[in-house]
Amino acid sequence: MKQSGVGLALIISVFIASVLQLVPVSGYLLVLKPNFLLLVVIGWIIFRPSQWGIGFAAFTGLLADLIFRAPIGMHVLLFSAVGAIPLYLSGWLVYFSLIHRCLFVFFLIILAEFMRNILLLMWEIPMDYSYILMTALASAAVWPAIDRLLIRVNRKR
Amino acid sequence: MAAHNYTNWFDPIENFFDNALLPAHWLATVPARFNAWGELILSDRFDLEVENTRLKQESLIHRGQIQRMADLAAENLRLRLLLNATELLMDSVLVTEVIGVSPSRNSHTLFIDRGTEDNVYVGQPILDAEGLMGQVIEVFDEHSVALLITDSTHAIPVQILRNGLRSIAEGTSDYDRLRLRFVSPTADIKEGDQLVSSGLGGRFPVGYPVGSVINIEHNSGASFVEVDITPAAKIDRSKHLLLVFTSKDGGEVGRSQ
C-alpha cells in the first residue's frame, strides 16, 4: 500500500476506535469495554514502528484526553509510556504468533490500567482495581481483529 | 496536567473539540437508535395497543395525583404565608434527550441536546422520571454537558425524608452508589430511608428524590459511619431527561413540554 494509503488507513482506524470508544454502555459492559484507542496505537506501533512511534502515541493520547474529558496530558503520558514498550519490542513482536501477541496485549493493558489508576489518584478519584483483569481480558479478546486488520493493511505495501 | 487543573487555558480547545465530537457521538449512538427502531418495527400491533392503553391509564392516574399535589401545594403556600416563611420556588421543566455519554469509567458526564438557545445555564439541575440525575456544567449553542451525581467530584446536599437529618451525598464513580459524608454514629438513619435534596447551597431545588440508604457500616473507632446510597434515578439508563428551571413566584423561565 502507498504511503498515503497507509496514512488514510491510520486515520480511519483512529476514527473508528474513537467512535467505538464513545458507544454508550452500562452495567457490566462498562467493565468489559476495551480501550480501543490504546489498542489501535499498540497495533500501529507493532506493525509500523519506524513510522508511527511515541509521537503518534502522544497525539492519540491527546485525542483520548479530549474524548474522555480527562485532564489534558494524562493519556498523553499514559499512551507514550505504554507505547514505548511495543516500540522497543516491535522487532520481535512481529514474529510472535497471534496468541503470543494477545498475551502481550493482555499484560500491556493491565500495566496501562494500573498506570491510569495511579494518575487518577492524583485527583483523589477513588478507584476499583477489580475491573482491570476483565478489561485486559476483553482487550485481548478484541485484539485478533485489530491484529489481522493491521497485518492485511501492511501486507499491501 | 497541572496547567489543565489550575488554569482555564485549555477551555477553548476543549469547547471546540466538544462541538467537533458531536457527529462521532451521533455515530456512536446509531446502534442504540437502530435497536429502538427495530423493536418498534418488530413489535406486534396488539402489544402496542395494550401498551397504549396502559400508558393512557397511567397518565390518568398521574393527572389525578397532580391535581391532589396542586391542592397540597396551595395549602402549603397558605401555611408558609401564615408563618411569614420565604416564598416557595416554583419549577418548570424542559424535556431533553441524551445524545452522548462520557466513555470514561471515572468521568460520569452526559451530553444533552439543549443549549443556550433553550436558555440552559451552568448549574441547572437535571432529573429523570425517578429522581435527580446531576447538573449542567458546560453549555454550548445546541448542546450541553451534564455532570452526574455519581461522579466522584460531585456532591449534593441531602436530607432524610423521614426525619430531616441533613448530610452530603458524594459520588463514588459507581453508577449504582453514592456515599453520605460525615454521618455521626448516633445519627437516626437506617436502611431503606429515602433521601431528597435539601436545597442547601441553592444549587438544587428542595425535595427531589436522590436515593435510598442500602447499607450502613459502623467501624469501631471511626468518627463517622459509612452510609451507602443507591440513586433513585436510572443514572446509566435514562434517555429522556428534564431540565429544571427554578424561578421565584412561579414565573415561567423555561418552556414546559
Interface residues (C-beta under 8 A of the other chain):
Chain A: F15 S18 V19 L20 Q21 L22 V23 P24 S26 G27 L30 V31 K33 L66 I67 F68 R69 A70 P71 I72 G73 M74 L77 L120 M122 W123 E124 I125 P126 M127 D128 Y131
Chain B: M1 A3 H4 N5 F10 I13 E14 F17 L21 A24 H25 L27 A28 T29 P31 A32 V98 G100 V101 S102 P103 S104 R105 N106 S107 T109 V145 S152 T153 T172 S173 D174 Y175 D236 R237
